[in-house]
């Protein structure tokens, strides 16, 4: 029995350390069986946003970001200013960079381009922090 314990405890410790090493992003998940590109591929809405530490969710309520597993991206925003409705629509591509720790959005309208550090990536949550800015976006599926 002692021999089994001497083998089982180190093997269990090694397994736990291996699983902990699978965590790619700061806020998780610990492990996922779905490939990253499949988890990114979705139609996303802004669930929560902060800019410079302040709640900015209302600034992004009308944004819809669609990412496909083949790398296509579409951003649509509809908003009202002084009673006049405006629509913003641009398409482009997305890609991982920096060892899959960043998501790069490259749109036809360059004002929507950005590089974002991925904080959390699951099928139900995409948390992004804009590189070089203090903008944090928490997205949820539409």
N, C-alpha and C positions, 0 to 999 in steps of 0.2 A: 504494500500500500504506500509506503514512504517513497519508493522508486517512482510510482505513478504520480504522486504529488510533486516530486522534484522535477518531473518532466512537464506536468500539466500547468503548473504555476508560471514557469518561464514562457511556455507556449502561449498561454492566455495573455500575459503581459505583452508579448510581441504582437499578438493580434490586435490588442487595444491600441498600441502605438502605431501600428500600420493604418488602422482606420482613422485615427486622429490626423495622420498625415494626408488623408484624402481631402480634407477641408481646404478648398481653393480660395474662398472669399471670406473676408473678415467676419461677416454676419451669417455665414453658412451657405448652404446646409453642410452638415458634417459629411454626408455621403449621398450620392444620387446615382441611380442606375440609368437615368435618361441623359443622353449626350447634351452638352451645353447648347449647341445650335438648335436642338429640338426644344429645349426649355426657353430659349430666347424667342423662338418662332411663336408669335401670338399677336393678338390685337390688344394693345395695352391702353389703359386709362390712368391718369394721375390720381392716386389715392391720397397722397400727402406730399407736400413740397415745403422746403424751407430754403430761405435765401438770407445769408448773413445772420443766421440764427433766428430769423423771424418766420412765422407761418406765411407761406406764399401760395397755399393750395388754391385759393380763389383765382389766382393769375393763370392757372393751368387747367381749370375745370373743363374747358372746351377742347382740350387736346386729345387726339386719338392717334396713337403710334402703332403702325402695323409693320411687323418684321416677319419675313418668311425664312424658312430653313435654307433657301437657296441664296440668301443674302440681299434680297430686295427690301426696301424700306419706303414707307409712305407716312407722311405727317399731315394731319388735317386739323385745323383749329377754326372754330366758328365763335365769334364774339361780337358784342355790341358796344359801340362807343357813341355816346350822346344820341342814343336812339336809332343809330344806323347799324345794321348788321353787316359784318365783314366775314369773309371766309378766306383762310390761308390754306393752300394745298401744295405740297411739293413731294416729289418722289426722288429716290436715290438708292443708296446701298448702305449696308452695315457690315462690319467685320470686327473680329477680335484682333487685339494686338497686345504686345507686352506680356507674352506667355498666357494669353487668354484672360488676363486680369482687367483689361479695358475693352470697352465697346466704342467703336468709332462709327459715327453717323455722318455720311457724306451725301448731301442733298443737292438737287439742281439749284435751289435757292440757298446760297451759301450762308445766309443769316441763320439758318437752322442747323448748320453743321456743328459737331461737337465731339469731344473725346471724353468719355465717362469711365471712372473707376467703378467696377462692379463690386458692390458691397454684399449683395445677396441675389442668388439666382435659383429660383425654384419654378415649377410650372405655374404657381399661383402668385409669385412675388418676384419683382425685379427692382432692386434698389440700386440707384446710380448716384455717384458724386461727380460733378463736372470738374474735370482736371483744370487747375488754374483759377477756379472760381469757388465761391462758397454756396453752391446750389446743390441741394440734395433732393432727389426725386424718388418716391416710392410708388411703383406702378403695380396695378392689378389687372387681371384679364377683363376684357369687356364683357 
